[in-house]
Every structure is written in structure tokens, then in C-alpha cells.
Amino acid sequence: MRAILLVLALLSLLRAGDAPNQAALDASIDKGLAALAKLQDAEGAIGDGAGITALAGMAFLSGGHTPVRGLYAANCAKALRSVMSRQDRASGYLGNDYGNMYGHGFATLFLAECYGMEPSEPLRRSLEAAIDLIHRSQNAEGGWRYQPVPVDADISVTICQVMALRAAWNVGVGGKASVEASARAIAYVRRCATGGGGFSYTASGGSWGTEGPEGVPRAAAGAMSLIGAGVTAASDPHLGPALRFIRRHVGGHLQGTQYLWYGQYYAAQAMFHSPERADWTAYWNLAAPALIARQMNDGSWPALEGPGPAYGTAMALIILQIPNQYLPIFQR
């Protein structure tokens, strides 16, 4: 019965398309941050692995809670220490526990955002090691895959590394090697484009997950890979169609559960950075009420495709706090 009521509520919200009520939004975020803090263990981890702890840390940063200021400063600082403690000293890898190169990309992004706000030498060394591993792991096509070796590639892992490279480059880490890696990534992402705004999982093609609402996660990953690597013109032959694809299908994707958090995390960023500013307004009026409607009574969000409530809660909070523009990676 609860599932039926949720679907009906979501459909009503999506039809209405009204801007979210600010008081309801603020209350949802406050409850969510409190719930996320309760999920943190004594060592600072939140959820499984460095990647999900990093996403939780990003949720705190998105609300203005840095490792040294804000209501959740202590939680953010503990999350940062936890992520850094999980780094392999020899390789710089942050994905040895749950999440592999997805986790490494999210964790590296978190390190870069923290370094931009509160720089320190230990944090810079950790970030440099993580970026060096991303450089070494890029395959000949220009992408990345699950393991930190330059063997094969897919677009869903590639976007995580592109955004980490961009965030680190923004704070002076990565240099020429990151610029070159980003250029190769652009070429790889273009080879994954299907021609209608969608993107295949790998450059070798395949039709699953490229059409309709189920194609939103890959279209968003493709769009943000291009944007993160410096392609921003709506006239671009692959970015323009990807943004139009997301515009058409993101409402349908919001109603489902398949890769909801991953897809909306990148769709929200793509719409926020779209050169067509109306894209963000239209997206926000759909997404914010729909995400608030999915929040559970304890303030958390369901895991869906992730392992436990920390993942869904962190993703929802990051999306709902994008308008704050506290995170440099989300600033226009």
C-alpha cells in the first residue's frame, strides 16, 4: 500500500511541476543531515567503503558543513579522516573496499573539494596520489573500468574519474596530465554516443539502457563527462542532444527505481550546468518535490541500487543542496 501511495504522490508532483516549498525543503534537508550523521561509526565511516563515506561527506559540504565549520563539522572531519585512512599507501587507490573505481572516483572528488576549502599538506599528498592512480588507470580508448588498471572502459565509471580530475584541477592538482587525460576521455565518451542523445555502456555499443527513462543515467553520465572535461556549448553534436534527451525523459526516470540515485545525481548536475538556464528550473520543479516525497520517516532515503541507507541519503541530500553552490564542483 505504501508503494502505491508513493507512486500516486510522485505522479501528482510531477504533473504539478510547481517549485518546492522552501520550508518543506529546509525541513527535509535538516532531517536528512541528522539521519546521515547518525549512520556514522566511531571511526568516521558512513556506509560501506571510502566511496560512500565520501558521498556522505559531500552531502555535509553541500550544506556548508566543512571539516572546520558548521553544525556537522565534526562529522565531515571524521569522514575525511576515514577516507584518507583507507587509501593504499603504495598505489594511492581508494577503492579497495566496497565500490572499486566508482568508489575511488567519488573519494577523490571529496578529497579535492575538501582541499579547496581547507588545504593541508597531508590532504594534498593524498589527493595527488589518488589523481596519479586515475592517470595510470586510463585505458587506450580514453576511459576507465572497475579495476585500477588500463584494460577496458565503460561510461559509468569514466564519469566518476572525469569529475575527480576536474575537481582536482580546479585546486591546482593534476596539471598537464589531467588536461591530456580529459581530452582522451572526451574522445571516448563521443564514441559511446548513440546519435539520439543516449550513450551506450561501452564504446562497442549495445542498445540496453540507451532509450527512454532507463537511458537517463548514461545520458547524464555522458553529458557531465563532456561538461566536466570542458565541453559546454549547446551546439556541441553530442552534448546538445544529451541535454535534450535528459530534458525529455528525466521525469519518467524520477518515477522509477532503476539506478535512480546515480542517474539523478548526474542528471541534476547536467541540468544545473546546462547552457539553457531554463533546464535547471524545469528539473528542480520536478525533482525536488519527488525526492522529498521519497524520504522516510527517520529522515533517510531508501538505498535502492546502493548498499544501505547512507548511499541514498547522501545522494538525495547532494541533489537537494546543489542550489547552495557551496561545492566548487557545482558552481556555475
N, C-alpha and C positions, 0 to 999 in steps of 0.2 A: 504494500500500500504506500509506504514512504517513497519508493522509487517512482510510482505512478504520479504522486503529488509533486515530486520534484520535477518530473518531465513537464507536467502541466504548468508549473510555475515558470520554468525556463522558457517554454513556448510563449507564455504571456509576456514575459520580459522582453524576449526577442522581437515580438510583434510591436511592442510599445516603442522601443528604441529611444526611450527618454534618458536624459542624463541621470546618473546615480545621485541619490540623495546624499549630500555631504556628511550629514550626521550619521547616517547608516554606514557609509563608507568608513568614516573615522572609527566608529564602534567596532566594525568588522576587523579593521587593521589592529586596533588595540587588543581585541580578544585573540587574534591570531598570533601576534608577537608574544603575548603572555603564554599562550599554549606552546609555542615553539621553545621558549625559554625553559618550560617545564620538561621538555624532552631531552635537555642537555644532561649528560652524565658528569660525574665528578672530574673526569679528565678533559672535559670540554667538547667531546664528540656529540654530535646531534644526528641520530640516524646511523646508517651503515656507511662507513668509509669517509675518506677525505673529501670526495666529491660532494656528497650530500651535506656534510658539515659545512663545506664551503658555500653551498647554496643557502643554507640557513644563515651563515654569516652575511651573505649578500642581502638577505631579507632584512637583517638588522641594519646594515649600511644604508639600505634603501629608505629607511625611516629616520636617518640621521644619527644612528647609534653606532659610533665608531669605537675602536678599541680604547679610546681615552675620554669619550664624552657621550652623554645621552643616558637615558634610563637603563638601557641594556648594554652599556659599555663593557661591563664585566663579562657578560655572555659573549660579546663579539671578540673580546680579547682572548677568552678561553678557547673559542672556536679557532681563532688564528693560531694559537699555540698548538692546538690539536692537529690542525692541518700540517703545520710545519714539522711537527714531531713524526709524522707518518711518511715523510719524504725519504726515499732511498738515498743514502749518503754518497754512494758511488755513481749512480746514474742520474739522480735528480727526479726520479719517477715518483708520482703521487697517486698512481692508480693500482698499487699492488693489492689493496683490499677491494671492497666492492666498487665496481664502476669502470675498471680498466682505463682506456684512453678518454672515455667520456668523463670519468672522474678526474683524470689528470687535467683535462681542459677546464672544467669548472673550478678546480682547486687553483690552477694557475691564474685564472681570471680573478679569483678572490684575492690572491696574493698581490696582484697588480693593483687592484682597487684599493686595498689596504695601504700599499706602499705609496700610492698617490696621495693618500690622506695623512698618513703617519709614517714617514720614511724612517728606516733604520738600516744599519749595515747588515745585520743578520737576515732581515727580511729581503733586502736586495740580493744577497747571495743565494737565498732560497729561490727567489724569482728567477734569477739568471740561470740557475741550474735547471729549473723547470722549462724555461724557454729553450735552452740549449737542447734538451731532450726532444722538444717539439721539432726543432730544426732537423735533428738527426733522424727523426721517425717519418718524415715526409717521404712518400714513395715517388717513383719515377713519373707517375701520372700527375702528381701535384697534390695528392690527398693523403688522408690518414685512415687507419682502421683500428681495430680493438686493441692490438698489442703495440708496444713502443718499438716497432721495427718497420723499416721501409719496404714492406712487401706488397700489400694491397691497400684498397681505399674504399670508403663509402661516404656519401654526402652528410649523413647524420653525425658521424664522428668528426668529419672535416670542419663543420661549422664551429664545433667546440674549440678546435685549435685556432681557427682564424680569429675568433673573438678574444682568445687569450693573447695571441700575438698582437692584436690591435691595442688591447688594454695595456700591455707591457710597453709597446712602442710609445704610447701616449705619455708614459712616465720615464722615458729615456732608456728602456731596456730592450735589447734585441738588435737595434741598429740595422745596417745594410742587409744582414742575413734575414731578418724578418721581412724587410721590404721585398726581397727576392722570393722568399717563401710565399708571401701573399700573392705575388704576381703568378707564381706557378699554381697556387690554389684557385685563382680566378679562372685560369685556363681549364683546370679540372672541372670546376663547377659548370662552366659553359658546356663542356662535353656531356654533362649529366642532364642538361635541359632537354625537354621533350618537344619544344616548339609551341606548346599551347599554354605556357606559364607554369607547367608542372616540371618536376625533376625526378629522374629515376634514381634508385638507390645507389647504383654504381654507374660508371661510365659505359659499361657494356649493355645497359638498357634494362628492359623489363617494364611491364605495364602496371604491376600491382602498386597501389599507393600513389598513383600519379594523377588520378582524376577525382573530381568532386570533393566533398568534405574530407575524405580519407587522404587526399593529396595535399592538404594544408600543411602538415608537419614538414614535408620535403620542400614544398614551395617556399615556406617560411625560412627553412634552413638555407635554401639556395639564394633567396633574396638577401638574407642577412650575411651570408658568406660574401656576396658581392659588395654590399654596403660596408661591411667590416673591413674589406680589403681596399676600399676607396672608390668603388663604383657607385655613383649617387644620382645619375641623370635618369629621369623617367623615360627618355628616348632610347636608353640602352636596350638592345634587342632581346636581352634576357631578363633584366631587372624590371622593365616596364610590364611585360606580360606576367611576371611572377606577382607583382603587386596587384595587378588586375585580377589574377586568379585568387589570391587571398581575399580580396575585396568581395568577390562573388561567393566564396564558399566558407568563409570563416564563421558565419552564423550557424551553418549546419554543423560544423566541427564542434562548436561550443555546446551543442545539444548532445553530443556523444560522449564516449569514454575512451575511445581508442587513441592512445598517445596524446591524451588531452593536455597534460601539463607541458610536455616537451613541445608540442605543436603550438600551444598558445603562448608559451614563453618566447618563442621566436617570432610568432605572428604579431604579438604585441610590439616587439622591438621594430619589426619591419614597418608596421603601420605608424609607429611613432616617428621613425626616421624617413618615412615616405616624403618625397618632394611635393606630393599633393597633401597639404595640411588637413584637408577635409577627411582624409583617410583615417587619421587618428580620432577625430571627433566621432565619426560613424562607428569605428571599432570600439571606442571607450563606452559609448552609449549602449552597445550590445554586451560587451564583455564584463564590465564592472558589475552590473546587476546579476548577470548569470553566474559569475564566480561567487559573489556574496551569497546567492541562493544555495550554493553547494556547501557552504560552511556548516560544520557540525556543531552541536550544542556546546561542546567543550572548547570551541574556538579553533580547532584544527580543521584541515581539509582531508578528504579521503586520498589514500595513496594512488589508487587506480593502477597505472603502469609501474609505479615505483615501489620500493620496499619499505612500507611503513608510513605513518602519517607525516614524518619530518619532510619527506620529499614533496608531497602535495601541498603541505602548508607553506613551505619555503617558496615554491613556485608561485602559488596564488598570491602571497604577500609581495613578491618581487613585482609581479604584474600590476597589482593594485597600487603600488607605490612608484611606478615609473613616472607619473606626472610630477613627483617631487624633484626629479632630476638631481638627486643627491649623488648618485653614482656617476662618475665621469663617463663611463662607457655608454650611459643612456642619455647623456646631454647632447642636445642638437648643436 
